[in-house]
């Protein structure tokens, strides 16, 4: 096999089962649990993005959530088709490996580390801010050095609470998928209830004066805000990384993807409208904007605590499901021998990649403690949008080169949605800043080095070395 052909080598599409050594992942999830996993990652995304998005677009952040949702719908249909064809854990990495070849799959897998692993850090920061608001209600105030992450100043600060909650979530994910899913499902229900309480109280307080001028920073501000708040939608694809733990992945995974996106999108637009309509957008904070809006229309401490606890629950579910997704992507890449085999080692009791879960949790805890939220959000989004664009292209390519492949779920109007999805993701990437592009380029170079030094030579598609 020539070197160029090795880069284009593809895994077989019809992989209903995967041969691997040792215990396998436990199939314990139906479509309600899968939907909850998607919502768990999605819904918490409103908390760290709504304030930052409003600062960029003004009240037009409402359109930013709507536009992000439309792009996500195109991508979600592509994910649903792929997930029904390739019911294997690994998300976009697995789908690209089956359609576009090994090199593109590696690029996506490397990007997904940004989407799943790194996304835990900004949500841990938002979790910390909501927790601080709750603690302040009972007179507990943390010292300045332990509140917000910023180690690049004359007086460095670390976010101690964010680091500690990240480590706690890592332990929970290491214990097992069923336990994690039960906790996640309960938190999602409470989170949705707190959002309903927020909307019930805040919507009557919406004032037309707060919505004008609607787009103070013009179209550029809307595009930049759309690229930023896209972070809130990335959770729907977390459903796909749990495919090997679903009872009926070909049917339940597409249902989970589309339900999570539909419910999340409707809530986002409603919450964005209520938030920027109840208080001038300039008075919103980055990490706790919903609490700012609520405090502006009601002084009821019980309602405040309910919404604040909802924020804690929402950020917890994002951290839980994002870390779960990251570890399973590591697991599949290592099983394909693109990463060292130790990464895929399953704990004999928990039947999860427990050791890698703890290692990843420690790394993310350091990031959450040290780096500011806005920098992490942009970095997560550029990796996610790149991966999503390739998924949309992959569906179109597969429709052309393998039109007769079994597709339990077929995306409607596939050529239209695949093209719109890919172009929409690429267009949103243009709204991100130059420093974000430079950091992404550096990340990409590191990924190339890892691939060509290890994965290229040891891939599962290469012949076994002779003794």
PEMOSUL-V556574 format. One record per pair of residues at least 24 apart in sequence whose C-alpha atoms are under 7 Angstrom apart, sorted by the first residue. I is the first residue (numbers start at 1). J is the second residue. Records with the same first field share a line. If there is no record, write none. Layout:
I = J ; J
This chain:
7 = 101 ; 102 ; 103
8 = 100 ; 101 ; 102 ; 103
9 = 101 ; 102
10 = 97 ; 98 ; 99 ; 100 ; 101 ; 102
11 = 97 ; 98
12 = 98
13 = 86 ; 98
14 = 85 ; 86
15 = 86
16 = 87
23 = 346 ; 348 ; 351
24 = 351
25 = 244 ; 245 ; 351 ; 352
26 = 245 ; 351
27 = 244 ; 245 ; 246 ; 247
28 = 178 ; 245 ; 246 ; 247
29 = 245 ; 246 ; 247
30 = 246 ; 247 ; 252
31 = 252 ; 253 ; 255 ; 256
33 = 181 ; 185
34 = 239 ; 253 ; 256
35 = 256 ; 257 ; 259 ; 260
36 = 185 ; 188
37 = 184 ; 238 ; 239 ; 321
38 = 235 ; 236 ; 237 ; 238 ; 239 ; 257 ; 260
39 = 188 ; 235 ; 236 ; 260 ; 264
40 = 184 ; 188 ; 314 ; 317 ; 318 ; 321
41 = 235 ; 317 ; 318 ; 321 ; 322
42 = 232 ; 233 ; 234 ; 235 ; 236 ; 264 ; 318
43 = 232 ; 264 ; 314
44 = 314 ; 315 ; 317 ; 318
45 = 231 ; 232
46 = 232 ; 268
47 = 126 ; 287 ; 288 ; 311
48 = 123 ; 126 ; 286 ; 287
49 = 229 ; 232
50 = 272 ; 289
51 = 284 ; 285 ; 286 ; 287 ; 289
52 = 286
53 = 225 ; 228 ; 229
54 = 281
55 = 281 ; 282
56 = 221 ; 224 ; 225
57 = 215 ; 216 ; 217 ; 221 ; 222 ; 225
58 = 214 ; 215 ; 216 ; 281
59 = 211 ; 214 ; 215 ; 276 ; 281
60 = 214 ; 215 ; 222
61 = 222 ; 225 ; 272
62 = 269 ; 272 ; 273
64 = 222 ; 225 ; 226 ; 229
65 = 226 ; 229 ; 268 ; 269
66 = 269
67 = 226
68 = 226 ; 230
69 = 265
71 = 421 ; 424
72 = 233
74 = 417 ; 418 ; 420 ; 421
75 = 388 ; 392 ; 421
76 = 257 ; 258
77 = 411
78 = 391 ; 392 ; 395 ; 411 ; 418
80 = 254 ; 257 ; 409
81 = 407 ; 409 ; 410 ; 411
83 = 240 ; 250 ; 253 ; 254
84 = 249 ; 250 ; 251 ; 254 ; 407 ; 408 ; 409
85 = 250 ; 406 ; 407 ; 408
87 = 243 ; 244 ; 249 ; 250
88 = 243 ; 244
89 = 240 ; 241 ; 242 ; 243 ; 244 ; 328 ; 332
90 = 241 ; 328 ; 329 ; 332
91 = 240 ; 241
92 = 387 ; 391
96 = 391 ; 394
99 = 394 ; 398
100 = 394
108 = 387
110 = 447
111 = 383 ; 384 ; 387
112 = 383 ; 384
113 = 326
114 = 380 ; 383
115 = 380 ; 381 ; 383 ; 384
116 = 322 ; 323 ; 325 ; 326
117 = 322 ; 323 ; 326
118 = 364 ; 380
119 = 322 ; 380
120 = 319 ; 322 ; 323 ; 364
121 = 364 ; 365 ; 367 ; 368
122 = 368 ; 373 ; 376 ; 377
123 = 315 ; 318 ; 319
124 = 162 ; 166 ; 315 ; 368
125 = 162 ; 368 ; 373
126 = 287 ; 315
127 = 162 ; 311 ; 312 ; 315
128 = 161 ; 162
129 = 287 ; 288
130 = 288 ; 308 ; 311 ; 312
131 = 312
134 = 305 ; 308
149 = 369 ; 370 ; 371 ; 372
150 = 370 ; 371 ; 372
151 = 370 ; 371
158 = 369 ; 370
159 = 368 ; 369 ; 370
160 = 369
162 = 368 ; 369
163 = 365 ; 366 ; 368 ; 369
166 = 361 ; 365
167 = 361 ; 362 ; 365
169 = 320
170 = 357 ; 358 ; 361
171 = 358
173 = 320 ; 324
174 = 352 ; 353 ; 354 ; 357
175 = 350
176 = 350 ; 351 ; 352
184 = 317
187 = 313 ; 317
188 = 314
190 = 310
191 = 310 ; 313 ; 314
194 = 306 ; 307 ; 310
195 = 307
198 = 307
199 = 271 ; 274
202 = 274 ; 278 ; 294 ; 297
203 = 274
205 = 278 ; 297
206 = 274 ; 277 ; 278
207 = 277 ; 278
208 = 277
210 = 276 ; 277 ; 278 ; 279 ; 280
211 = 276 ; 277
223 = 428 ; 431
224 = 431 ; 432
227 = 428 ; 429 ; 431 ; 432
228 = 378 ; 381
230 = 381
231 = 381
236 = 260 ; 261
238 = 325
241 = 325 ; 328 ; 329
250 = 408
327 = 356 ; 357
336 = 459 ; 460
337 = 455 ; 458 ; 459 ; 460
338 = 454 ; 455 ; 458 ; 459
339 = 455
378 = 432 ; 436
379 = 436 ; 440
382 = 429
385 = 425 ; 429
388 = 425
389 = 421 ; 422 ; 425 ; 426
392 = 418 ; 421 ; 422
393 = 418 ; 422
